Amino acid sequence: MNFNINFILELIPVLIGLLCVILAFLPERHPGMKQLVFTDGEVISRVTQKIYRHHNEIEMFAPVVKYDTEHGERIVTSQHFVPEWQYPWKRGDKIRICYSKINPDRFRICQDSKTQWRRMMLCTFGIGTILAEIVLLLQYQ
């Protein structure tokens, strides 16, 4: 009985590592968007919006993106606004987007730096945990 408990306890870090690697490669969910089509768009400008947060006025930015659909070219403003220090795009930048086939005027930016960073960190943590557990098992067996 003791051997089984120790074996299960030794497997927990490996299972956590595998879970992290699997989570890193799962596709992103886009609530409310069905039948996604992935394409490249071009940032043609940006729009600003002022909001009030903690009694301060903050200027937020969203890109205006031009992209082709099966129904023709679209020029659409992103619904996702970010503060200036988080806004990475400039006019002419190519970005990966996904739009709803049902409503091609609704899109999201896919493969942004936050998504890539999250995936990289999950992979690093997962693979590192698995390798560390293998080293410990080999060293102490």
Secondary structure as GFF3:
##gff-version 3
##sequence-region A 1 141
A	DSSP	alpha_helix	2	25	.	.	.	ID=ss1
A	DSSP	beta_strand	36	53	.	.	.	ID=ss2
A	DSSP	beta_strand	56	69	.	.	.	ID=ss3
A	DSSP	beta_strand	72	77	.	.	.	ID=ss4
A	DSSP	beta_strand	82	83	.	.	.	ID=ss5
A	DSSP	three_ten_helix	84	86	.	.	.	ID=ss6
A	DSSP	beta_strand	94	100	.	.	.	ID=ss7
A	DSSP	beta_strand	107	109	.	.	.	ID=ss8
A	DSSP	alpha_helix	113	140	.	.	.	ID=ss9
###
